[in-house]
Amino acid sequence: MAKHSSEYVRVHGKICTKSFYLLAALSLVGIFLIIVRFAEGIGAVTNLSDGYPWGIWIAYDVATGTAIACGGYAIAILVYIRNRWQYHPLIRSAILTSLFGYCLAGFSVMVDIGRPWNAFGFFLPSRWQPNSAMFEVALCIMAYCVVQIIEFLPTILCLLEHSKLKRLQKIFYHFHPQHTAKDEGVVKDALEWVHSAAAWFHPRFNKALIFIVVLGLVFPTMHQSSLGSLMLIAPTKLHPLWYTGFLPLLFLVNCMFMGYSIVILESIISSYLLKREYEVEELSGLAQIVPCLGAIWLGVRLGDLIYRGQVPAMFLGDFYSCFFLAEFLLLAVGSLLLCSRGHGTSPRWLFISAFLMLLGGALYRFNVYLIGFNPGLGWHYFPSFSEVMISVGIVSIELLGYQVLIKLLPVLPNPHQHRNIAPAQRELAPEGAVVRVG
């Protein structure tokens, strides 16, 4: 007997767990300090100065955070460009993570701007500076946030299409305890109309979604390379170990292997905490791609240093060479572990390897934007407690939102369906489609 199951499922369980309250508390601390920042000025919560006009808010929340949030971009390349549809089950959770990461990165820029009341000028074309790499980064990040919201819309449509929306009825009855039979009829008719409208719109939207996907591939390619281009304007302030004309290429490749790494980590952590089966088949495939990208990045990096005669600077044993070697070794060891036979199918080794790759990639961006940046004598910077807690609060909001939405919306792949469906049956399956199994 044939059976039907959705490609994605909600996680059943309580929303208000211990981790929910912990993340909510950290989020509230961050929000409070952000309010202080806007009420009393940026100097009240940061150690920024004219020499260090940006700190960890830009180094992490924008430069590093957007790279960590490139999981949706990396999986989209794999599915829609390389036609590897067996990885399609991973795309919703990757898009959700990317959506939170990019939206909060854009918000953190508003927190970092010294005169936030002038931010409206970005929306006035007369004030645009198209020759600026920073302008391109801002424009692409904002556009990509909109694209990701549209890309995530099928998740909501799928819920409206297949759910009986009993929860919405319960909410209405809770806030209107004195409702009448007529009210119940009106609510039922309205929900049925929503159900029918979603069922009509969903397949038509899927047909047009490919054009949105193309934009979703173009924007990150532009702004990730531009994040590297941005530091080309500081040849005398960025240490020679990191200053190179290959910065745009290195940042682009860096965001791709970081994107795949965060997808692996996210899948393993969520499977462990939610007691789901590990998606070993899909993750082992990703594990074959990450070391290739890591080898390309390491090859370009090392070749550039040899060409520029900076190899001796790698082994001076000073502050800068130590951070360089840490970054380089993390990526090299992570790539080698993923290449090792047997490690690509072990969730434990997949987690360790992906974590090393992610940590090394993040350290590289910190090195370029903060650690390797030296504005000159007399300038020093170390983040204040408030700066750190605002960044912690922003990350907590992201984790909290992800935790809540996977319990409200069908985001994670259905393990029963993907275990039983042959690869040929998955091919070209539309977003949110019901697939026949058995």
C-alpha positions in Angstrom: 0.0 0.0 0.0 1.4 3.4 -1.0 1.8 6.1 1.4 2.4 9.9 1.2 4.6 12.0 3.3 5.8 15.6 3.1 9.4 16.3 2.2 9.8 18.4 5.3 8.4 18.2 8.8 8.0 20.2 11.9 9.8 19.3 15.1 7.2 18.3 17.7 7.8 19.4 21.3 7.5 22.3 23.7 8.8 25.7 22.6 9.5 27.0 26.1 12.4 24.8 27.0 15.5 25.5 29.2 17.5 26.5 26.2 14.6 28.8 25.1 14.8 30.7 28.4 18.6 30.9 28.4 18.6 32.3 24.8 15.8 34.7 25.6 17.7 36.0 28.6 20.8 36.6 26.6 18.7 38.2 23.8 17.1 40.6 26.3 20.5 41.6 27.7 21.7 42.4 24.1 18.5 44.3 23.3 18.9 46.4 26.6 22.5 47.3 25.7 21.4 48.2 22.1 18.8 50.6 23.6 21.6 52.1 25.8 23.7 52.5 22.7 21.0 54.5 20.9 20.0 56.5 24.0 23.5 57.5 25.1 25.6 57.2 22.0 28.0 54.6 20.6 30.8 55.7 23.0 28.8 54.6 26.0 29.0 50.9 25.1 32.1 50.5 22.9 35.9 51.0 22.9 35.9 52.2 19.3 38.0 55.1 18.3 39.1 57.1 15.2 41.9 54.5 14.8 39.6 51.6 15.2 36.3 52.8 13.7 34.9 49.2 13.7 35.4 46.4 16.1 33.8 43.0 16.6 30.4 44.2 15.4 31.8 44.5 11.9 34.5 41.9 12.2 32.1 39.2 13.5 28.5 40.3 12.8 29.1 41.4 9.2 32.4 40.1 7.8 32.3 36.7 9.6 28.6 36.3 10.4 27.6 36.6 6.7 30.1 34.0 5.7 28.8 31.6 8.4 25.3 32.4 7.0 26.3 31.3 3.5 24.9 27.8 4.0 21.9 28.7 1.8 24.1 30.1 -0.9 26.4 27.1 -0.9 23.6 24.5 -1.0 21.8 26.4 -3.7 25.0 26.2 -5.9 25.1 22.5 -5.3 21.4 21.9 -6.0 20.5 24.4 -8.8 23.9 24.8 -10.5 25.5 21.4 -10.2 22.1 19.6 -10.3 22.7 17.6 -7.2 19.1 17.2 -6.1 20.0 14.6 -3.4 21.0 17.6 -1.3 17.6 19.3 -1.6 16.4 18.2 1.8 19.1 20.4 3.4 18.1 23.6 1.7 15.2 24.9 3.9 17.2 24.8 7.1 20.2 26.3 5.3 18.0 29.2 4.0 16.5 29.8 7.4 20.0 30.0 9.0 21.1 32.3 6.2 18.0 34.5 6.6 18.6 35.1 10.3 22.3 35.6 9.8 22.0 38.2 7.0 19.1 40.1 8.6 20.9 40.4 11.9 24.1 41.4 10.1 22.2 44.2 8.5 20.7 45.2 11.8 24.2 45.1 13.5 25.4 47.6 10.9 22.7 50.0 12.1 23.9 49.5 15.7 27.5 50.2 14.5 26.8 53.4 12.5 27.9 56.4 14.5 25.1 58.6 13.2 22.2 56.2 12.7 19.7 59.0 12.0 21.5 59.5 8.6 21.0 55.9 7.6 17.9 56.9 5.5 20.4 58.4 3.0 21.0 54.8 1.7 17.5 54.7 0.3 18.0 58.0 -1.6 19.7 57.3 -5.0 21.0 60.8 -5.1 23.3 59.9 -2.1 24.6 56.7 -3.5 28.3 56.2 -4.2 28.4 53.3 -6.8 32.2 53.3 -6.8 32.3 52.2 -3.2 32.8 48.6 -2.2 31.0 49.3 1.0 28.0 50.6 -0.9 27.9 47.3 -3.0 28.1 45.2 0.2 25.2 47.1 1.8 23.1 47.0 -1.3 23.6 43.3 -1.9 23.1 42.3 1.7 19.8 44.2 1.8 18.7 42.7 -1.5 19.8 39.2 -0.5 17.7 39.5 2.7 14.6 40.2 0.6 15.5 37.3 -1.8 15.9 34.9 1.2 12.5 35.9 2.6 10.9 35.1 -0.8 12.9 31.8 -1.0 11.6 30.8 2.5 8.0 31.6 1.5 7.3 28.1 0.2 7.8 26.8 3.8 4.9 29.0 5.0 2.8 28.1 2.0 3.4 24.4 2.6 2.2 24.8 6.1 -1.0 26.7 5.1 -1.6 24.2 2.3 -1.3 21.0 4.2 -2.2 22.1 7.8 -5.8 22.1 9.1 -4.9 25.4 10.9 -6.5 24.1 14.1 -3.9 26.1 16.1 -5.2 29.4 14.7 -8.7 28.4 15.6 -7.6 27.7 19.2 -5.9 31.1 19.4 -9.0 32.9 18.2 -11.2 31.0 20.7 -8.8 31.7 23.5 -8.9 35.5 22.9 -12.6 35.5 22.2 -14.1 33.2 24.8 -17.6 34.6 24.3 -17.7 33.7 20.6 -20.9 32.5 19.0 -21.7 29.7 16.5 -21.7 32.4 13.8 -18.2 33.5 14.8 -17.0 29.9 14.5 -18.5 29.6 11.1 -16.8 32.8 9.9 -13.4 31.7 11.3 -13.8 28.3 9.7 -14.7 29.8 6.3 -11.7 32.3 6.5 -9.3 29.5 7.3 -10.6 27.3 4.5 -10.2 30.3 2.1 -6.5 30.6 3.3 -6.0 26.9 2.8 -7.4 27.0 -0.8 -5.5 30.2 -1.7 -2.2 28.6 -0.5 -3.0 25.4 -2.5 -3.6 27.5 -5.6 -0.6 29.8 -5.2 2.0 27.4 -4.1 2.6 25.4 -7.3 2.5 28.6 -9.4 5.0 30.3 -7.1 7.4 27.3 -7.3 7.5 27.7 -11.1 8.7 31.3 -10.8 11.0 30.6 -7.9 14.0 29.7 -10.2 14.3 33.4 -11.1 14.6 34.3 -7.4 17.2 31.5 -6.9 19.3 33.1 -9.6 19.3 36.4 -7.7 20.1 34.5 -4.6 23.3 33.2 -6.2 24.4 36.5 -7.7 24.1 38.7 -4.6 26.3 36.7 -2.2 28.9 36.2 -5.0 29.1 40.0 -5.3 29.1 41.1 -1.7 31.3 38.3 -0.3 34.0 39.2 -2.8 33.4 42.9 -2.1 34.0 42.3 1.6 37.5 41.3 0.6 37.8 44.2 -1.8 36.9 46.6 1.0 40.3 46.0 2.7 42.2 46.7 -0.4 42.0 50.4 0.5 44.2 49.8 3.5 47.6 48.6 2.1 49.6 50.4 4.8 47.4 49.3 7.7 46.7 45.7 7.0 49.6 43.3 7.8 51.4 41.9 4.7 50.4 38.3 5.7 46.9 39.2 4.8 47.0 42.1 2.4 46.9 40.8 -1.2 45.1 41.5 -4.4 43.6 38.1 -4.1 41.4 39.2 -1.1 38.2 39.2 -3.2 38.8 35.6 -4.4 39.9 34.4 -1.0 36.8 35.8 0.7 34.5 34.2 -2.0 36.1 30.7 -1.6 36.2 31.2 2.1 32.5 31.8 2.4 31.7 28.7 0.3 33.6 26.2 2.5 32.3 28.0 5.6 28.8 27.7 4.2 29.1 23.9 3.7 30.7 23.6 7.1 27.9 25.3 8.9 25.3 23.1 7.1 27.1 20.0 8.4 27.4 21.4 11.9 23.8 22.6 12.0 22.5 19.2 10.8 24.5 17.2 13.3 23.7 19.4 16.2 20.0 19.6 15.5 19.9 15.8 14.9 21.7 15.2 18.2 19.6 17.6 20.3 16.3 16.6 18.7 17.1 12.9 18.7 16.7 12.6 15.0 18.6 10.3 12.7 21.8 11.7 11.3 21.7 12.7 7.6 24.9 10.9 7.0 24.3 10.3 3.3 23.9 14.0 2.4 26.6 15.2 4.9 29.2 12.7 3.6 28.6 14.1 0.1 29.2 17.6 1.4 32.3 16.4 3.2 33.9 15.5 -0.1 33.4 19.1 -1.4 34.7 21.0 1.6 38.3 19.8 1.5 38.5 20.6 -2.3 37.5 24.2 -1.6 39.9 24.2 1.4 42.7 23.0 -0.8 42.0 25.7 -3.4 42.0 28.4 -0.7 45.2 27.1 0.9 46.9 26.8 -2.5 46.0 30.4 -3.5 47.0 31.6 0.0 50.3 29.9 0.1 51.2 30.7 -3.6 50.4 34.3 -3.0 52.7 34.5 0.0 55.5 32.8 -1.9 55.1 35.2 -4.8 55.2 38.2 -2.5 58.1 36.9 -0.5 56.2 36.8 2.8 57.1 33.2 3.7 59.7 34.3 6.4 57.0 36.4 8.0 55.0 33.2 8.6 57.6 31.9 11.1 58.7 35.0 13.0 57.0 33.9 16.1 55.4 37.3 16.7 51.8 38.2 17.4 50.8 38.2 13.7 52.5 35.0 12.7 50.9 33.1 15.5 47.4 34.0 14.4 48.4 33.3 10.8 49.6 29.8 11.7 46.6 29.1 13.8 44.3 30.0 10.9 46.3 28.0 8.4 46.6 24.9 10.5 43.0 24.8 11.5 42.0 24.8 7.8 44.7 22.3 6.8 43.9 19.9 9.6 40.1 20.2 9.0 40.6 19.5 5.2 42.9 16.5 5.9 40.4 15.0 8.4 37.6 15.2 5.8 39.8 13.6 3.2 40.6 10.7 5.5 38.8 7.4 4.7 36.0 6.6 7.1 35.9 10.1 8.7 33.4 11.3 6.0 30.7 8.9 7.3 31.2 9.3 11.0 29.0 12.1 12.5 31.6 12.7 15.2 34.5 13.2 12.8 32.2 15.2 10.4 31.4 17.5 13.4 35.1 17.9 14.4 36.3 18.5 10.8 33.5 21.0 10.0 34.1 22.8 13.2 37.8 23.2 12.5 37.1 24.5 9.0 34.5 26.9 10.3 36.8 28.1 13.1 39.7 28.5 10.7 37.6 30.4 8.1 36.2 32.7 10.8 39.7 33.4 12.2 40.9 34.4 8.8 38.2 37.0 8.5 38.9 38.3 12.0 42.6 38.5 11.1 41.8 40.6 8.0 39.3 42.9 9.6 40.7 43.3 13.1 43.7 41.3 14.3 45.9 42.1 11.3 44.7 45.7 11.1 47.1 48.2 12.6 46.2 51.9 12.2 49.5 53.1 13.7 51.2 54.0 16.9 49.1 55.1 19.8 45.9 53.2 18.8 44.7 50.2 20.8 41.5 48.3 20.8 39.9 45.6 22.8 36.1 45.0 22.8 34.2 46.2 25.9 31.9 43.9 27.8 28.9 45.7 26.3 30.2 45.1 22.7 30.7 41.4 23.4 27.2 41.1 25.0 25.5 42.9 22.1 27.1 40.4 19.7 26.1 37.5 22.0 22.6 38.9 22.1 22.4 39.1 18.3 23.6 35.5 18.0 21.1 34.4 20.7 18.3 36.0 18.8 19.3 34.0 15.7 19.5 30.7 17.6 16.2 31.5 19.4 14.4 32.2 16.2 15.7 29.1 14.5 14.7 27.0 17.5 11.2 28.4 17.5 10.5 28.3 13.8 11.6 24.7 13.3 8.8 23.8 15.8 6.3 25.9 14.0 7.1 25.4 10.3 8.1 22.3 8.3 11.8 23.1 7.9 13.9 20.0 8.7 13.9 17.1 6.2 11.6 14.1 6.9 14.0 11.3 7.8 11.5 8.5 7.0 10.8 9.8 3.5 14.4 10.4 2.5 15.5 7.0 3.8 13.0 5.2 1.6 13.1 7.3 -1.5 15.5 6.3 -4.3 17.6 9.1 -5.7 15.8 8.9 -9.0 12.5 9.6 -7.3 13.9 12.8 -5.7 15.1 14.2 -8.9 13.5 17.6 -9.8 11.0 17.3 -6.9 9.4 20.7 -6.5 9.7 22.6 -3.3 7.4 21.2 -0.6 6.0 18.6 -3.0 4.3 15.4 -1.7 6.3 12.4 -3.0 4.9 8.9 -3.3 6.8 6.3 -1.4 6.5 2.6 -0.9 
